[in-house]
């Protein structure tokens, strides 16, 4: 089953705020975080919708090798590897000030 490309857009403005994305039938996931904020954003995954744990994403860099991270304190582009969980959460786990804007693009290869 093919999933049409979709974009999720939301803002994180306090501790424990999160964006949750259903990755069922999804092959490609790109995450862009913009805005001015002081805090820590943690990437989390779950296969049952209840138990979320930190997960690794690839930070886009200007080098040939992508850096794998579980958190970020800065705006940037991130990619989820092809083998991924059913649900992805992008959570503000520590917050001081500002707004982090989260855009998530998902798409799939037609099967």
C-alpha positions as CSV (number, residue, x, y, z in Angstrom):
1,X,0.0,0.0,0.0
2,X,1.5,3.3,-1.0
3,X,1.2,6.3,1.4
4,X,1.0,9.7,-0.2
5,X,3.6,12.2,0.7
6,X,2.6,14.3,3.7
7,X,4.0,17.1,5.8
8,X,3.4,17.6,9.5
9,X,4.0,21.0,11.0
10,X,3.9,21.9,14.7
11,X,5.7,24.0,17.3
12,X,7.4,23.0,20.6
13,X,7.1,25.8,23.1
14,X,7.5,24.1,26.5
15,X,9.0,21.1,28.2
16,X,7.2,17.8,27.3
17,X,5.7,19.3,24.1
18,X,5.9,16.8,21.3
19,X,5.0,16.0,17.7
20,X,4.0,12.4,17.0
21,X,4.0,10.9,13.5
22,X,2.6,7.6,12.4
23,X,5.2,6.0,10.2
24,X,3.0,3.0,9.0
25,X,3.7,2.4,5.3
26,X,6.3,5.1,5.3
27,X,9.8,4.6,3.7
28,X,11.3,8.1,3.8
29,X,11.3,10.5,6.8
30,X,12.9,13.9,6.8
31,X,12.7,16.2,9.8
32,X,13.5,19.9,9.7
33,X,13.7,21.9,12.9
34,X,13.8,25.7,12.7
35,X,13.1,28.6,15.0
36,X,15.0,30.2,17.9
37,X,14.9,28.1,21.1
38,X,17.0,27.1,24.1
39,X,16.3,23.5,25.0
40,X,16.9,19.9,24.1
41,X,14.8,18.0,21.6
42,X,14.8,14.2,21.9
43,X,13.9,11.8,19.1
44,X,11.8,8.9,20.4
45,X,10.3,5.8,18.9
46,X,7.6,3.2,19.8
47,X,6.1,0.1,18.2
48,X,3.2,-0.2,20.6
49,X,2.2,3.5,21.0
50,X,2.8,3.5,24.8
51,X,6.4,2.9,25.5
52,X,8.7,5.5,23.8
53,X,12.5,5.2,23.9
54,X,15.2,7.4,22.5
55,X,16.0,6.6,18.8
56,X,18.8,7.5,16.5
57,X,18.4,9.9,13.5
58,X,21.0,11.1,11.1
59,X,21.8,14.8,11.2
60,X,22.4,16.4,7.8
61,X,25.9,17.7,7.6
62,X,28.1,19.3,4.9
63,X,30.4,16.3,5.1
64,X,30.1,12.9,3.3
65,X,29.3,11.1,6.6
66,X,26.1,11.9,8.5
67,X,26.3,12.2,12.3
68,X,23.9,9.9,14.2
69,X,22.2,11.6,17.2
70,X,19.4,11.0,19.7
71,X,19.0,14.7,20.7
72,X,19.6,18.1,19.3
73,X,19.9,21.6,20.9
74,X,20.0,23.4,17.5
75,X,17.9,23.8,14.4
76,X,18.8,21.5,11.5
77,X,17.8,18.7,9.1
78,X,17.5,15.1,10.3
79,X,16.7,11.8,8.5
80,X,15.3,8.6,9.9
81,X,17.0,5.5,8.5
82,X,14.9,3.1,6.4
83,X,14.3,0.6,9.1
84,X,12.2,2.6,11.5
85,X,9.5,2.2,14.2
86,X,5.7,2.5,13.8
87,X,5.6,5.8,15.7
88,X,8.1,8.7,16.0
89,X,7.9,11.4,18.6
90,X,10.0,14.6,18.6
91,X,9.9,15.8,22.2
92,X,11.1,18.9,23.9
93,X,12.7,17.2,26.9
94,X,14.4,20.3,28.4
95,X,13.2,23.8,27.8
96,X,14.3,27.3,28.7
97,X,12.8,29.7,26.1
98,X,11.7,30.2,22.5
99,X,9.9,28.2,19.9
100,X,11.1,25.2,17.9
101,X,9.2,24.7,14.7
102,X,9.1,21.0,13.5
103,X,8.3,20.0,9.9
104,X,8.2,16.3,9.1
105,X,8.0,15.1,5.5
106,X,7.1,11.4,5.0
107,X,6.6,9.5,1.8
108,X,6.7,5.9,0.6
109,X,7.7,3.9,-2.5
110,X,4.7,2.5,-4.3
111,X,4.5,-1.2,-3.8
